[in-house]
Amino acid sequence: MIEINVARQVAPSKTPDSDGHTPWTRDDFAAFRAHWPIGSKQRLAFELMYRTCAAIGDTCDLTRGMVASGWLIYKREKSKSLAACPFEVDGPDWFEATSDLQECLALEDRHMTFLTTEHGKSRSKKAAASWFSKAARAAGLDDGKTAHGIRKGRAAMFKENGASADQRMAVLGHETIGEATRYSKSADLRRTVEGTEKFQLSEQVPTLEQNPLKTKVKSYV
C-alpha cells in the first residue's frame, strides 16, 4: 500500500569473480602420484583423467570399446562434442604422456568400464567427484583441488608445451577458441613463449637476473 518500492533502495549483492575449478600444477600431479600407488583405484582414476583429460563423469563412462588403433575417442556428456586422445600410443611430445595408466590397467580385471569400484562394479558418476576430492585431500592437496582441475591443468600444460588451440580443442572436446583459451589460462607465460622447441630440447636459458653472457641455469622442464 506504500507509494514507493523500498526494494529499489537495496543495492544488489555482487558475486565475486571466479575462474571455477582450480587448475592442478605439475607439483600437484607429482604429489598425488607419490601418495596413491599404482594398483589403487584412486591412482587409476587420476591416470585416466590425466591421460584423457576427461571430466570425472565422462571418465566413469570410458570403455575399451572406445579405443581403436591406440586412440580413444568419446562423446562428452555435457557438450555432446567429440574428444580424442592418444591412449595406447605416446602421441606428440606436447602431450607429455606417461606409461602409468597402462601399468594401472595391467593390474585391473577386465570390465566394461575402465574405472570400477573395489567390488568390480562401474563407479557412480554422482558420487565419483566427492570420492576423488577426498583422495586429493588425502594426498595433501588443497581443498580447492578437484577432479576437474586436472582437466584444466592439462590444458595449461598443452599450451606451455606448444600445442595449438585446435590441438587442445581436439583433446579436451572444446568447440570454441574462447573455451580453449579459458581452460589454459593458468599456463606459465615463460613456458608458453618458449614452446615446444624448449620442451623437446630442454635448452638452458639464463634468467633475467643473471648475466646472459656468463651464466646459464638448469632447465626446469
ABEGO torsion letter per residue (X at the ends): XBABBAAAABBBBBBBBBAEBBBBBAAAAAAAAAABBBGBAAAAAAAAAAAAGBBAAAAAABBAAABBGGBBBBBBAAAGBBBBBBAABAEBAAAGBBAAAAAAAAABBBBABABBBAAGBBBBAAAAAAAAAAAAAAAGBBAABBAAAAAAAAAAAAAAAGBBAAAAAAAAGBABAAAAAAAAAABBAAAAAAEAAAAAAGBBBBBAABBAAABBBBBAX
